[in-house]
């Protein structure tokens, strides 16, 4: 698989590692800062590989290297959609870092353009591939919970000023959004995926408590109502002292209770089902060792995307999944702005509509 990466910042190393682990041919890297490209190549012992082209313009890269099959977009969030649409026009399959876009209209444009062009788009919600998450999904699909009562996601992390000063686009409504859009969207994706049915309403409160040098929220809570009658809560924050505490997903049904915790939904802490011969023993304690909060999922997401391209099927985490997670975050933002519950499907809304909130 001939692969190129656009954006060589903080998360880029995970993408390069995933490409290498899957045997992809890295054709080109692109970033507006050549130093970022060289630093990333050096980190993976690729600095001397002159067959890897270096670009500061992704449009030049697309026009000069028609052999590229798959592109990953790992730039600041605010330009994901623009780059994606240009890549789709060039006929490239895509992996887009979260969030897939910053507005509903841009997410819809990506989905529509990809369908028309016959290319595949995967939203990079790699935590779906975590071993405990996969075990939970199997239990959901097997109806082991029975009727669902409620669920919750709690993302209790820390981000200090040093994190934001590394890149000036962070913490802006135009290019990033706040803790819900950046840090918590992976957990929000998992919650919506597990709960089933459509989300019919979202009521949220968000605040900026400790990051007054930013434009955006650093804590947010919400209640979601699903078409099934189930309800769920979201708690997301970058205010946790002194460091990342947990990302915990809970699902409660008439016949089962599961709690997956750890720093990045990587440890099964509770696993109780009525159909288990020894309640809680079959999976409780399952833990996946992860190097950091990003987990191990990039490698599996890349492997799935290659297989999807070769087989002509949808990727496991497609663009619509990315849109669904984005919709929840934007609904939380709109609820904060209006002070009211927001009905879904959400009419077009953008993070930029939140300008001046704090």
SETI-501031 format. One record per residue: residue number from 1; residue in three letters; y, x negated, z of N, C-alpha, C in turn. Coordinates in steps of 0.2 Angstrom, whole numbers. Example, Ala and Ser with C-alpha at 12.3 -4.5 7.8 and 13.67 -1.06 7.14 Angstrom:
BEGIN
  seq  type  nnorth  neast    nup  canorth  caeast   caup  cnorth  ceast    cup
    1   ALA     -28    -66     39      -22     -62     39     -16    -66     39
    2   SER     -11    -64     35       -5     -68     36       0    -64     39
END
This chain:
BEGIN
  seq  type  nnorth  neast    nup  canorth  caeast   caup  cnorth  ceast    cup
    1   UNK      -6     -4      0        0       0      0       6     -4      0
    2   UNK      10     -4     -5       16      -8     -6      22     -4     -2
    3   UNK      25     -8      3       29      -5      9      35     -9      9
    4   UNK      41     -5     11       47      -7     12      50     -4     18
    5   UNK      54     -8     22       57      -5     28      65     -5     27
    6   UNK      68      0     29       76       1     29      78      1     36
    7   UNK      81     -4     39       84      -4     46      79     -9     50
    8   UNK      82    -14     52       79     -19     56      81    -20     63
    9   UNK      82    -15     66       85     -15     73      79    -15     78
   10   UNK      80    -11     84       76     -11     90      69     -9     88
   11   UNK      68     -4     85       62      -1     84      58     -4     78
   12   UNK      61     -8     74       59     -10     67      52    -14     68
   13   UNK      52    -18     74       46     -22     75      40    -18     75
   14   UNK      40    -12     78       34      -8     78      32     -6     71
   15   UNK      37     -5     67       35      -3     60      32     -9     56
   16   UNK      35    -14     57       32     -20     54      25    -22     56
   17   UNK      24    -21     63       17     -22     66      12    -17     63
   18   UNK      14    -11     63       10      -6     60       8     -7     53
   19   UNK      13     -9     49       11     -11     42       6    -16     41
   20   UNK       8    -22     45        3     -27     45      -4    -26     48
   21   UNK      -4    -22     53      -11     -20     56     -15    -16     51
   22   UNK     -12    -12     46      -15      -8     42     -16    -11     35
   23   UNK     -14    -18     34      -15     -22     28     -10    -20     23
   24   UNK      -5    -17     24        0     -16     19       3    -22     16
   25   UNK       5    -22     10        9     -27      7      17    -26      8
   26   UNK      20    -30     12       27     -29     14      31    -32      8
   27   UNK      34    -28      4       37     -30     -2      45    -32     -1
   28   UNK      48    -28      4       55     -29      5      57    -26     12
   29   UNK      62    -29     15       66     -27     21      73    -26     19
   30   UNK      76    -21     22       83     -20     20      87    -19     27
   31   UNK      93    -22     28       98     -20     33     104    -23     31
   32   UNK     110    -20     34      116     -22     32     118    -29     35
   33   UNK     114    -31     40      115     -38     43     109    -42     41
   34   UNK     110    -47     36      105     -51     34     101    -55     40
   35   UNK     105    -56     45      103     -59     51      97    -55     55
   36   UNK      98    -49     55       93     -44     58      87    -44     54
   37   UNK      87    -45     47       81     -46     43      77    -52     45
   38   UNK      81    -58     45       78     -64     46      75    -64     53
   39   UNK      78    -61     58       76     -61     65      69    -57     65
   40   UNK      69    -52     62       63     -48     62      57    -51     58
   41   UNK      58    -55     53       53     -58     49      51    -64     54
   42   UNK      55    -67     57       53     -73     61      49    -70     67
   43   UNK      50    -65     70       46     -62     75      39    -61     73
   44   UNK      38    -59     67       31     -58     65      28    -64     60
   45   UNK      31    -70     61       29     -76     57      29    -75     50
   46   UNK      34    -71     47       35     -70     40      41    -73     37
   47   UNK      45    -77     41       51     -80     39      50    -84     32
   48   UNK      45    -87     32       43     -92     26      41    -88     20
   49   UNK      39    -82     21       36     -78     15      42    -76     11
   50   UNK      43    -80      5       48     -78      1      46    -73     -4
   51   UNK      40    -70     -4       38     -65     -8      41    -58     -5
   52   UNK      43    -58      1       46     -52      4      54    -53      2
   53   UNK      56    -48     -2       63     -48     -4      68    -45      2
   54   UNK      73    -48      2       78     -46      7      84    -43      4
   55   UNK      86    -37      7       92     -33      4      97    -31      9
   56   UNK     103    -31      7      108     -27     12     110    -21      9
   57   UNK     107    -19      3      109     -12      0     102     -9     -2
   58   UNK     100     -3      2       94       0      0      94      3     -7
   59   UNK     100      5    -10      100       7    -16      98      2    -21
   60   UNK     100     -4    -20       98     -10    -25      91    -11    -24
   61   UNK      88    -11    -18       81     -11    -17      77     -6    -21
   62   UNK      79      0    -20       75       5    -24      76      4    -31
   63   UNK      81      2    -34       82       2    -41      78     -4    -44
   64   UNK      78    -10    -40       75     -16    -42      68    -17    -41
   65   UNK      65    -13    -36       58     -13    -35      54     -7    -35
   66   UNK      53     -5    -42       50       2    -43      43      2    -40
   67   UNK      40     -4    -39       33      -4    -37      32     -2    -29
   68   UNK      37     -1    -26       37       1    -19      34      8    -18
   69   UNK      29      9    -14       25      16    -14      28     20     -7
   70   UNK      29     16     -2       30      19      5      36     16      8
   71   UNK      41     20     10       47      17     13      47     20     20
   72   UNK      49     16     25       50      18     32      58     17     33
   73   UNK      61     22     36       68      23     38      69     22     45
   74   UNK      72     17     47       73      15     55      80     13     56
   75   UNK      85     16     53       92      15     54      94     19     59
   76   UNK     101     19     60      104      24     65     103     31     62
   77   UNK     102     36     67      100      42     65     104     46     60
   78   UNK     111     45     61      115      49     57     115     48     49
   79   UNK     111     43     47      111      42     40     104     42     38
   80   UNK      99     45     42       92      46     40      92     50     34
   81   UNK      95     56     34       95      61     29      97     58     22
   82   UNK     103     55     22      106      52     16     101     47     13
   83   UNK      98     43     17       94      38     14      87     41     12
   84   UNK      85     46     16       79      49     14      79     53      7
   85   UNK      85     56      6       86      60      0      86     55     -6
   86   UNK      89     49     -5       89      44    -11      82     41    -12
   87   UNK      78     40     -7       72      38     -8      67     43    -11
   88   UNK      68     49     -9       64      54    -12      66     55    -20
   89   UNK      72     54    -21       74      54    -28      71     49    -32
   90   UNK      70     43    -29       67      37    -32      59     38    -32
   91   UNK      56     43    -29       49      44    -29      45     41    -24
   92   UNK      48     39    -19       45      35    -13      43     40     -8
   93   UNK      36     39     -5       34      42      1      38     39      7
   94   UNK      38     43     12       43      41     17      40     42     24
   95   UNK      41     37     29       40      38     36      48     38     39
   96   UNK      50     43     42       57      43     45      56     43     52
   97   UNK      60     38     55       60      38     63      64     44     65
   98   UNK      62     46     71       65      52     74      73     51     76
   99   UNK      77     56     76       75      62     73      75     62     65
  100   UNK      72     67     62       72      66     55      79     67     52
  101   UNK      83     71     55       90      72     53      94     74     59
  102   UNK     100     75     58      105      77     63     107     84     62
  103   UNK     105     88     57      107      95     56     101     98     53
  104   UNK     101    105     54       95     109     51      96    109     44
  105   UNK     102    109     41      102     109     34     100    103     31
  106   UNK     101     97     34       99      91     31      91     90     32
  107   UNK      88     93     37       81      93     38      78     97     32
  108   UNK      81    103     31       78     107     26      79    104     19
  109   UNK      84    101     18       85      97     12      80     92     10
  110   UNK      78     88     15       73      83     15      66     87     13
  111   UNK      64     92     17       58      95     15      58     98      8
  112   UNK      63    101      6       64     105      0      63     99     -6
  113   UNK      67     94     -5       67      89    -10      60     85    -11
  114   UNK      57     84     -5       50      81     -5      45     85     -9
  115   UNK      46     92     -8       41      96    -11      42     96    -18
  116   UNK      48     96    -20       50      96    -28      48     90    -31
  117   UNK      49     84    -27       47      78    -30      40     76    -30
  118   UNK      36     80    -26       29      78    -25      28     72    -21
  119   UNK      32     70    -16       31      65    -12      30     67     -5
  120   UNK      27     63     -1       25      65      6      30     62     11
  121   UNK      32     66     16       36      63     22      33     64     28
  122   UNK      33     59     32       30      59     39      36     58     44
  123   UNK      36     62     49       41      61     55      38     57     60
  124   UNK      41     52     62       38      47     66      38     49     73
  125   UNK      34     54     75       32      56     82      25     53     83
  126   UNK      25     47     85       19      43     85      15     45     92
  127   UNK      18     48     97       15      49    103       9     55    102
  128   UNK      10     58     96        4      63     95      -3     60     94
  129   UNK      -2     53     93       -9      49     92     -11     46     99
  130   UNK      -7     47    104      -10      44    111     -16     47    112
  131   UNK     -21     43    115      -28      46    117     -28     52    121
  132   UNK     -24     52    127      -24      58    131     -21     64    128
  133   UNK     -16     63    123      -13      68    120     -18     71    115
  134   UNK     -22     67    111      -27      69    107     -32     73    111
  135   UNK     -34     71    117      -39      75    121     -36     82    123
  136   UNK     -29     82    124      -26      89    126     -26     93    120
  137   UNK     -25     90    114      -24      94    108     -31     97    106
  138   UNK     -36     93    107      -43      96    106     -45    102    111
  139   UNK     -42    101    117      -44     107    122     -40    113    120
  140   UNK     -34    112    117      -30     118    115     -33    121    109
  141   UNK     -35    117    104      -39     119     98     -45    123     99
  142   UNK     -49    121    105      -55     124    107     -54    130    111
  143   UNK     -48    132    112      -46     137    117     -49    137    124
  144   UNK     -49    131    126      -51     130    133     -46    132    138
  145   UNK     -40    133    137      -35     135    141     -35    143    142
  146   UNK     -38    146    137      -37     154    136     -30    155    135
  147   UNK     -28    161    138      -21     163    137     -16    158    141
  148   UNK     -11    155    138       -6     151    141      -1    154    145
  149   UNK       0    151    151        5     154    155      12    151    154
  150   UNK      12    144    155       18     140    154      17    133    153
  151   UNK      22    129    151       21     122    150      28    119    152
  152   UNK      28    112    152       34     108    154      33    101    151
  153   UNK      39     98    149       40      91    148      45     88    152
  154   UNK      44     83    155       49      79    159      50     72    157
  155   UNK      55     70    154       57      63    152      62     61    156
  156   UNK      60     56    161       64      54    166      65     46    165
  157   UNK      69     44    161       70      37    159      77     35    161
  158   UNK      78     28    160       84      25    162      87     22    155
  159   UNK      94     23    154       97      19    149     104     17    152
  160   UNK     105     10    152      112       8    155     116      6    150
  161   UNK     122      4    152      127       2    147     125     -4    142
  162   UNK     121     -8    145      119     -14    140     115    -11    134
  163   UNK     111     -6    135      108      -3    129     112      0    124
  164   UNK     118      3    126      122       6    122     127      1    118
  165   UNK     128     -4    121      133      -9    118     129    -14    113
  166   UNK     122    -13    113      119     -17    108     120    -14    101
  167   UNK     122     -8    100      123      -5     94     128      1     95
  168   UNK     134      0     92      140       5     93     138     12     91
  169   UNK     133     13     87      132      20     84     128     24     90
  170   UNK     126     20     95      122      24    100     127     28    104
  171   UNK     124     34    106      128      38    111     134     42    107
  172   UNK     134     42    101      139      46     97     136     52     94
  173   UNK     140     57     93      138      63     90     136     63     83
  174   UNK     140     58     80      139      58     72     132     54     71
  175   UNK     131     49     75      125      44     73     119     44     77
  176   UNK     119     48     83      114      47     88     112     53     92
  177   UNK     117     57     95      116      62    100     115     58    106
  178   UNK     113     63    111      112      60    118     105     59    120
  179   UNK     103     59    126       96      58    128      91     63    126
  180   UNK      93     69    124       89      74    122      87     72    115
  181   UNK      91     70    110       90      69    103      87     62    103
  182   UNK      88     57    107       86      50    106      80     49    110
  183   UNK      80     50    116       74      48    121      69     53    122
  184   UNK      71     60    122       67      65    124      64     69    118
  185   UNK      66     68    112       63      72    106      56     71    105
  186   UNK      53     65    107       46      64    106      42     69    111
  187   UNK      44     70    117       41      74    122      42     82    120
  188   UNK      48     83    117       49      90    115      45     92    109
  189   UNK      44     87    105       39      88     99      32     90    102
  190   UNK      30     86    107       23      87    110      23     94    113
  191   UNK      28     96    117       28     102    121      27    108    115
  192   UNK      31    108    110       31     113    105      25    114    102
  193   UNK      22    108    100       15     107     97      10    110    101
  194   UNK      10    109    107        4     111    112       5    119    113
  195   UNK      11    121    114       12     128    117      10    133    112
  196   UNK      10    132    105        8     137    100      13    142     99
  197   UNK      12    146     94       17     151     93      24    149     91
  198   UNK      28    153     89       35     152     88      39    152     94
  199   UNK      44    147     94       49     148     99      54    153     97
  200   UNK      56    158    102       60     163    100      67    163    103
  201   UNK      67    159    109       74     158    112      74    152    116
  202   UNK      80    149    117       81     143    121      88    144    125
  203   UNK      87    142    131       93     142    135      94    136    139
  204   UNK      99    132    138      100     126    141     106    124    144
  205   UNK     106    119    149      112     117    152     112    109    151
  206   UNK     117    106    148      117      99    148     123     96    151
  207   UNK     123     90    153      129      86    157     129     79    155
  208   UNK     135     76    156      136      69    156     138     67    163
  209   UNK     134     64    166      135      62    173     137     55    174
  210   UNK     133     50    171      134      43    173     137     39    167
  211   UNK     137     42    161      139      38    155     145     40    152
  212   UNK     151     40    156      157      42    153     160     38    148
  213   UNK     157     33    146      159      29    140     156     31    134
  214   UNK     152     36    134      149      39    128     152     46    127
  215   UNK     150     49    121      152      55    119     147     61    121
  216   UNK     141     59    123      135      63    123     133     65    130
  217   UNK     127     69    130      124      71    137     120     65    139
  218   UNK     119     65    146      114      60    148     109     64    153
  219   UNK     109     71    153      104      75    156     104     82    153
  220   UNK      99     85    152       98      91    150      92     95    152
  221   UNK      93    102    154       87     106    155      87    112    151
  222   UNK      81    115    150       81     121    146      75    125    148
  223   UNK      75    131    146       70     136    147      68    139    140
  224   UNK      62    138    137       60     141    131      56    147    132
  225   UNK      57    152    127       52     157    127      49    157    120
  226   UNK      42    158    120       38     158    114      36    165    112
  227   UNK      34    166    106       32     173    103      26    175    107
  228   UNK      22    171    109       16     173    113      17    176    119
  229   UNK      23    175    122       25     177    129      25    172    134
  230   UNK      22    166    132       22     160    136      30    157    137
  231   UNK      31    154    142       37     150    143      36    143    144
  232   UNK      42    139    144       41     132    145      48    129    147
  233   UNK      48    124    150       54     120    153      54    113    150
  234   UNK      60    111    149       62     104    146      67    101    151
  235   UNK      65     95    154       70      91    158      70     84    154
  236   UNK      76     82    152       77      76    149      83     72    152
  237   UNK      82     66    154       88      62    157      87     54    155
  238   UNK      93     51    155       93      44    154      96     41    161
  239   UNK      96     45    166      100      43    172      95     41    178
  240   UNK      89     40    177       84      38    182      85     31    185
  241   UNK      86     31    191       87      24    194      81     22    197
  242   UNK      79     15    196       83      10    193      80      9    186
  243   UNK      75     12    184       71      11    177      67     17    175
  244   UNK      64     17    169       60      22    167      55     24    172
  245   UNK      55     31    174       50      33    178      44     36    175
  246   UNK      45     41    171       39      45    168      41     49    162
  247   UNK      36     50    158       36      56    153      30     60    154
  248   UNK      31     66    157       25      70    159      25     76    156
  249   UNK      19     78    153       18      84    149      13     88    153
  250   UNK      15     95    155       10      99    158       9    105    154
  251   UNK       2    108    154        1     114    151      -4    118    156
  252   UNK      -2    124    157       -5     129    162      -8    135    158
  253   UNK     -14    136    159      -17     142    156     -22    146    161
  254   UNK     -24    151    159      -28     155    163     -35    152    165
  255   UNK     -37    147    161      -43     144    162     -43    136    162
  256   UNK     -37    134    162      -36     127    163     -29    124    165
  257   UNK     -29    118    168      -23     115    169     -23    107    167
  258   UNK     -18    105    164      -18      98    162     -11     95    163
  259   UNK     -11     89    166       -5      85    167      -6     78    164
  260   UNK      -2     76    159       -2      70    156       4     66    158
  261   UNK       4     61    162       10      57    164      10     50    161
  262   UNK      12     45    166       13      38    164      20     38    161
  263   UNK      22     32    159       28      30    157      29     34    150
  264   UNK      24     35    146       25      38    140      19     42    138
  265   UNK      18     48    142       12      52    141       6     49    139
  266   UNK       4     44    143       -2      39    141      -7     40    147
  267   UNK      -7     44    152      -12      44    157     -13     51    159
  268   UNK     -19     53    159      -21      60    161     -22     60    169
  269   UNK     -18     64    172      -17      64    179     -21     70    182
  270   UNK     -21     75    178      -25      81    181     -28     84    174
  271   UNK     -35     86    175      -38      89    170     -44     94    173
  272   UNK     -42    100    173      -46     105    176     -47    111    172
  273   UNK     -53    112    170      -55     118    166     -61    122    169
  274   UNK     -61    128    168      -66     133    171     -73    131    168
  275   UNK     -73    129    162      -79     128    158     -82    121    159
  276   UNK     -79    117    164      -82     110    165     -87    110    171
  277   UNK     -92    107    170      -98     107    174     -96    103    181
  278   UNK     -91     98    180      -88      95    186     -81     95    185
  279   UNK     -78    100    188      -70     101    186     -66     95    187
  280   UNK     -63     93    182      -58      87    183     -61     81    181
  281   UNK     -68     80    181      -71      74    180     -72     71    173
  282   UNK     -72     76    168      -73      74    162     -68     69    158
  283   UNK     -61     71    160      -56      67    157     -51     64    162
  284   UNK     -50     67    168      -45      65    173     -46     57    174
  285   UNK     -40     54    174      -40      47    174     -40     43    168
  286   UNK     -41     46    162      -41      43    156     -34     40    155
  287   UNK     -34     34    153      -27      30    153     -27     26    147
  288   UNK     -22     26    143      -21      22    137     -16     16    139
  289   UNK     -18     10    139      -13       5    140      -8      4    134
  290   UNK      -2      4    136        3       4    131       8     -2    133
  291   UNK      10     -6    128       15     -11    129      22    -10    131
  292   UNK      24     -3    129       30      -1    131      31      6    130
  293   UNK      36      9    131       37      17    130      36     19    123
  294   UNK      36     15    118       34      17    112      27     18    110
  295   UNK      22     16    115       15      17    114      12     13    108
  296   UNK       6     16    107        2      12    101       2     16     95
  297   UNK       5     22     95        4      27     89       7     25     83
  298   UNK      11     20     82       14      18     75       8     16     71
  299   UNK       4     12     73       -2      10     69      -6     16     66
  300   UNK      -8     20     71      -12      26     68      -8     31     64
  301   UNK      -1     32     65        3      36     61       3     33     54
  302   UNK       4     26     53        4      23     47      -3     23     43
  303   UNK      -8     23     47      -15      23     44     -16     30     41
  304   UNK     -14     35     45      -14      42     43     -10     43     36
  305   UNK      -4     40     36        1      41     30      -2     38     24
  306   UNK      -5     32     25       -9      29     19     -14     34     16
  307   UNK     -18     36     21      -24      41     19     -21     47     16
  308   UNK     -16     50     19      -13      56     16     -11     55      9
  309   UNK      -8     49      7       -5      47      1     -11     47     -4
  310   UNK     -16     43     -2      -22      42     -6     -26     49     -8
  311   UNK     -26     53     -3      -30      59     -3     -26     65     -6
  312   UNK     -19     64     -6      -15      70     -8     -15     75     -4
  313   UNK     -15     74      3      -14      79      8      -8     78     12
  314   UNK      -6     83     16       -1      82     21      -2     77     26
  315   UNK       3     73     28        2      69     34       1     73     40
  316   UNK      -2     70     45       -4      73     52       3     75     55
  317   UNK       8     71     55       14      73     57      19     74     51
  318   UNK      20     79     49       24      80     43      31     81     44
  319   UNK      35     82     39       42      83     39      44     90     43
  320   UNK      40     95     42       41     101     46      40    100     53
  321   UNK      36     96     56       35      94     63      42     91     65
  322   UNK      44     87     61       51      83     63      56     88     64
  323   UNK      56     93     59       61      98     59      61    103     65
  324   UNK      54    104     67       53     109     73      56    106     79
  325   UNK      55     99     80       57      96     86      65     95     86
  326   UNK      68     94     80       75      94     80      78    100     81
  327   UNK      75    106     79       77     113     80      78    114     88
  328   UNK      73    112     92       74     113     99      80    109    102
  329   UNK      81    103    100       86      99    103      93    102    101
  330   UNK      94    104     94      100     107     92     101    114     95
  331   UNK      96    118     97       96     124    100      99    123    107
  332   UNK      96    118    110       99     116    117     106    114    117
  333   UNK     108    110    112      115     109    111     120    115    110
  334   UNK     117    119    106      121     125    104     121    130    110
  335   UNK     116    130    114      116     134    120     121    131    125
  336   UNK     122    125    126      127     122    130     134    123    128
  337   UNK     135    123    121      141     124    118     144    132    119
  338   UNK     139    136    119      141     143    119     140    146    126
  339   UNK     136    143    130      134     146    137     129    151    137
  340   UNK     126    152    131      121     158    130     115    156    128
  341   UNK     109    160    129      103     158    125     104    158    118
  342   UNK     100    154    114      100     154    107      94    156    104
  343   UNK      94    161    100       88     164     96      86    159     91
  344   UNK      80    159     90       77     155     84      73    160     79
  345   UNK      73    158     73       75     152     70      82    150     70
  346   UNK      84    144     71       91     142     72      95    142     65
  347   UNK     100    145     65      105     145     59     108    138     59
  348   UNK     110    135     54      112     128     53     117    126     59
  349   UNK     115    121     62      119     118     67     118    110     67
  350   UNK     123    106     69      123      99     68     125     96     75
  351   UNK     123     90     76      125      87     82     132     86     82
  352   UNK     135     85     76      143      84     76     146     90     78
  353   UNK     143     96     78      146     102     81     148    102     88
  354   UNK     145     97     92      146      96     99     152     91    100
  355   UNK     155     89     95      161      84     97     166     87    102
  356   UNK     168     83    107      173      85    112     170     89    118
  357   UNK     163     90    118      160      93    123     161     90    130
  358   UNK     161     83    130      162      80    136     168     76    136
END
